[in-house]
Amino acid sequence: MLVLTRKVGEAIHIDNEIVVTVLDVKGGRVRIGIDAPQRYRIVRQEIERSSLSMKPIPENNSLGHSRTKARRAPIRQEVNPC
């Protein structure tokens, strides 16, 4: 695992296609934005675990990942006046 330190507004680029940006840090919570092509399925870990435990794993896919395109809400930039 690669561990990096970033400040609000700073980003990490992955393979020239994915950008992960730190949007906000409040208390023990970090808000991130992920900009990636639609062919990548991006879900929170707890949602993935929950859906895997509730759905049978397809025979043709040992990881249980769907190859259908996930729909994403448009990226919304929020500006913090502080």
GIZI-V888228 format. One record per helix or strand. SS is the DSSP state (~ for helix, > for strand). FROM is the first residue (numbers start at 1). TO is the last residue. If there is no record, write none. Layout:
BEGIN
<<SS | FROM | TO> <SS | FROM | TO>>
END
This chain:
BEGIN
<<> | 11 | 14> <> | 18 | 26> <> | 29 | 35> <~ | 45 | 54>>
END
